[in-house]
């Protein structure tokens, strides 16, 4: 079983990275393979709204913009569950998370056959290093994304520096429980 954990912060030693590590440990302790992808280490540009606004993404489920998105997008077919962890920037996901999720949403939301996310469990984590004021709007943005691609929403977790210690444990427990639940379905 494969669980992909997306992180999306340029700070490899900050709150978002700590959240990713907690999720990874939970997934691995439940006996699954954790694949951690830091979206900041990929060259993924913004959606260009090609053609009449959809390009090939709507009908062919492929993005015309050539960069590292295609490689990452194709790898999603082999994933059983997802965890998206983003720092909160101005009440939204980070720019790298937004670029990736905007493009993947366009390729997957209207897929005629079952899409790469459909029916698969997902955990969303918004990691606010500052005041925490944008947690709710960031999680709402993640919720809209995962509604569009028809996931099974397992948990939405907001983390700040103030609640870091117990929320890292929450992320660990959620990742472990999601993985165990998925494994039990397969038996």
Helices and strands as residue ranges (DSSP letters): E 2-7, H 15-29, E 33-38, G 39-41, H 57-60, H 69-75, G 76-78, E 81-87, H 95-108, E 121-128, H 135-148, E 152-160, H 164-186
